[in-house]
Amino acid sequence: MKLTENTIFITGGGSGIGRGLAEALHKLGNQVIISGRRKSNLDATTQANPGMHALELDIADSASIAAVAKKLIADYPALNVLINNAGVMLIDDAAGKMDDLLLTSTITTNLMGPIRLTSALIEHLKKQANAAVIYNTSALAFVPLALTGVYSSTKAALHSYVLSQRYRLKGTSVRVLEIAPPWVQTDLLNSSEDPRAMPLKEFIEETITVLGTDADEILVEQAKPFRNNPGPNESALVTQFNDMMIAAKPQ
């Protein structure tokens, strides 16, 4: 992907990986517009990065998506890159009664939100000479974390959708890319200080380097063992990974 002279819209750009990507791409000379539900986070990010813009967006609300997409096309006609980054991650219980609010909010935010937003912008993106739709999935799309079964399932579903959309957009000006992060130090599950997680700065730097290549899947080295999960023998790796994570969970 070309890393300069783009007009880029990033969901969930006020914190974590979204903010990291927004700031890195802003420094490379792109026009970056971030979005999110928390205005305070958006304001803090744009104030720290003069020239960056922000729009409030509730990715779980179809009406909010429609309104923001309309404004984006009107105010930023050169928009050519969409980064679907916003998501929620909550502990659930796949072995017991599932909380219905957790279930519906996670699926609506992590899966329906990116599909709806991309759908609202895709015809505009097709008109750009060099366009990209980028989805932030997760290494958990390939090796689920049983403590967050619904989250992991939404990321697996989003990975599948990426493959379908990439196939359907062959021959157009729109590339469909997937970033699949490993465990990164962010606010998700209070991981910002966990020494087992990849430092955010390192993740962003390595991700931007790979993003600047012709790769369709943007994988840092720590994510590759998950992506290479061995087909028919996958259950062994899933068991090993989850045994480790449950043993390490604070009591």
Summary of the structure (lengths in Angstrom):
residues: 251
radius of gyration: 17.6
end to end distance: 44.0
largest distance: 53.2
contacts: 794
relative contact order: 0.13
helix: 51%
strand: 14%
